[in-house]
Amino acid sequence: MDSAAAAVSAVVAVRAGVGDEMRTREFLSKLEHDRIVHAIRETESKTSGEIRVYVQRGKLHADPMITAQKKFHQLGMHKTHERNAVLIFVAPRTHKFAVVGDKAIHEKCGEEFWQHVVDGMRTHFQNEKFSHAIIEAIEEIGKVLAAHFPKRSTSVNELPDDVVQG
C-alpha cells in the first residue's frame, strides 16, 4: 500500500509548551480518558472515518512526524477500508505532538486544515488543558470526516476507540 507517502504529507508537528516539569505519568493522570473515548465514539457515530489517540510513554528519540507515522502503521490505521483514519500522537515528555491523516482524508482537507487543528491543540496544551486540546481536535477532525465520509449503514468501527499508551 502507498499509505507511508500519504501519511508523510499529512503530518504536522510542533513543540507544545506544556511546562518543563511535565512527566508522562502526570500528563496521563490529567487526561480525562472517558471524555476522550466518548468524543471519539460520538464523532465516529457520524462518519466512516476512524480516530485514535496515542500517548508516548517514554522519551521521543526521533522526529515526532516519523514516530507518529510508525505508530499509525503499527496500529493498522493505514488498513481502513476508505483510507480515512487520523492519529493524534502526543509525546508529553518531549512536549511534542503530531496529527497524521491517511491518504483519502488528507486529499479532502489539505495542509491548512491540519495546521488549524495543531494550532488549536498548541494553545490548549500551553494552558495545560490537555483533555480539551485532544477533544477539540477530535471534534474538528470529526466534522471534516463526517462531511467527506458520512456514516453509512454498511460502516463498521474498524479500530478500537481507546486512548493507546506505549
C-alpha positions as CSV (number, residue, x, y, z in Angstrom):
1,M,0.0,0.0,0.0
2,D,1.1,3.6,-0.6
3,S,0.0,4.9,2.8
4,A,3.5,5.8,4.0
5,A,3.9,8.5,1.4
6,A,0.3,9.7,2.1
7,A,0.9,9.9,5.8
8,V,4.1,11.9,5.3
9,S,2.4,14.7,3.6
10,A,-0.4,14.8,6.2
11,V,1.8,15.1,9.3
12,V,2.1,18.3,11.2
13,A,4.3,18.6,14.4
14,V,5.1,21.4,16.7
15,R,6.6,21.9,20.2
16,A,3.8,22.0,22.8
17,G,4.6,24.3,25.7
18,V,3.2,22.0,28.4
19,G,5.6,23.0,31.2
20,D,9.1,22.0,32.0
21,E,8.1,19.6,34.8
22,M,5.5,17.7,32.8
23,R,6.1,14.0,33.0
24,T,4.2,11.4,31.1
25,R,2.6,10.0,34.3
26,E,1.4,13.5,35.3
27,F,0.1,14.1,31.8
28,L,-1.8,10.8,31.8
29,S,-3.3,11.5,35.2
30,K,-4.7,14.8,34.0
31,L,-6.2,13.3,30.9
32,E,-9.9,12.6,31.1
33,H,-9.8,9.2,29.3
34,D,-13.6,8.6,29.5
35,R,-14.3,12.0,27.9
36,I,-11.8,11.4,25.2
37,V,-13.2,8.0,24.4
38,H,-16.7,9.4,24.4
39,A,-15.7,12.1,22.0
40,I,-14.1,9.5,19.7
41,R,-17.3,7.4,19.8
42,E,-19.6,10.4,19.3
43,T,-17.5,11.6,16.3
44,E,-17.3,8.2,14.7
45,S,-21.1,7.8,15.0
46,K,-21.3,10.3,12.2
47,T,-18.6,9.1,9.9
48,S,-17.0,6.0,8.4
49,G,-13.6,7.6,9.5
50,E,-11.5,6.4,12.4
51,I,-9.7,8.5,15.0
52,R,-7.2,7.2,17.5
53,V,-5.2,8.9,20.3
54,Y,-1.7,7.7,21.2
55,V,0.3,8.9,24.1
56,Q,4.0,8.1,24.0
57,R,5.1,7.0,27.5
58,G,8.9,7.2,27.0
59,K,11.1,9.8,25.7
60,L,10.8,10.6,22.0
61,H,14.1,9.8,20.3
62,A,13.2,10.7,16.7
63,D,11.3,13.3,14.8
64,P,7.7,13.3,16.1
65,M,6.4,13.1,12.5
66,I,8.4,9.9,11.9
67,T,7.4,8.3,15.2
68,A,3.7,9.2,14.6
69,Q,3.8,7.7,11.1
70,K,5.3,4.5,12.5
71,K,2.6,4.3,15.2
72,F,0.0,5.0,12.6
73,H,1.2,1.8,10.7
74,Q,1.8,-0.3,13.8
75,L,-1.8,0.4,14.9
76,G,-3.0,-0.7,11.5
77,M,-4.6,2.6,10.7
78,H,-3.5,2.5,7.1
79,K,-5.7,-0.5,6.6
80,T,-9.1,1.1,7.0
81,H,-11.4,0.5,4.1
82,E,-11.7,4.1,3.0
83,R,-8.2,5.2,4.0
84,N,-9.7,7.9,6.2
85,A,-8.1,7.3,9.6
86,V,-6.5,10.0,11.7
87,L,-4.0,9.6,14.6
88,I,-3.4,12.2,17.3
89,F,0.0,11.5,18.6
90,V,1.2,13.1,21.9
91,A,4.7,12.8,23.4
92,P,4.3,14.7,26.7
93,R,7.9,14.1,27.9
94,T,9.4,16.0,24.9
95,H,6.5,18.4,24.6
96,K,5.7,17.4,21.1
97,F,2.7,16.1,19.2
98,A,1.6,15.3,15.7
99,V,-1.6,14.7,13.7
100,V,-1.4,12.1,11.0
101,G,-4.2,11.7,8.4
102,D,-4.3,8.9,5.9
103,K,-4.4,9.4,2.1
104,A,-8.1,9.9,1.5
105,I,-8.8,12.4,4.3
106,H,-5.7,14.4,3.6
107,E,-6.7,14.7,-0.1
108,K,-10.0,16.2,1.1
109,C,-8.8,18.7,3.6
110,G,-5.1,19.5,2.9
111,E,-2.3,21.1,4.9
112,E,-4.2,24.2,6.0
113,F,-6.7,22.1,7.9
114,W,-4.0,20.1,9.8
115,Q,-2.3,23.3,10.7
116,H,-5.6,24.7,12.1
117,V,-6.0,21.6,14.2
118,V,-2.4,21.7,15.5
119,D,-2.7,25.5,16.3
120,G,-5.8,24.9,18.4
121,M,-4.1,22.0,20.2
122,R,-1.0,24.0,20.9
123,T,-2.9,26.8,22.6
124,H,-4.8,24.4,24.9
125,F,-1.6,22.5,25.7
126,Q,0.1,25.8,26.7
127,N,-2.7,26.4,29.1
128,E,-2.5,22.9,30.4
129,K,-5.9,22.0,29.1
130,F,-4.8,18.6,27.8
131,S,-8.1,16.8,27.5
132,H,-9.7,19.9,26.0
133,A,-6.9,20.1,23.4
134,I,-7.5,16.5,22.3
135,I,-11.3,16.5,22.5
136,E,-11.5,19.7,20.4
137,A,-9.1,18.2,17.8
138,I,-11.3,15.1,17.7
139,E,-14.4,17.2,17.1
140,E,-12.7,19.4,14.4
141,I,-11.4,16.3,12.6
142,G,-14.8,14.7,13.0
143,K,-16.6,17.5,11.3
144,V,-14.3,17.1,8.2
145,L,-14.6,13.3,8.3
146,A,-18.4,13.5,8.5
147,A,-18.6,16.0,5.6
148,H,-16.5,13.9,3.3
149,F,-17.0,10.3,4.7
150,P,-20.6,10.2,6.2
151,K,-21.7,7.2,8.2
152,R,-23.4,4.6,6.0
153,S,-25.5,1.6,7.0
154,T,-22.5,-0.6,6.0
155,S,-20.0,1.4,8.0
156,V,-18.3,-0.5,10.8
157,N,-16.0,0.6,13.6
158,E,-12.7,-0.8,12.3
159,L,-10.4,0.3,15.1
160,P,-10.6,0.5,18.9
161,D,-11.7,3.8,20.4
162,D,-9.4,3.7,23.5
163,V,-6.5,6.0,24.3
164,V,-3.4,4.0,23.5
165,Q,-0.3,4.3,25.7
166,G,3.0,3.0,24.7
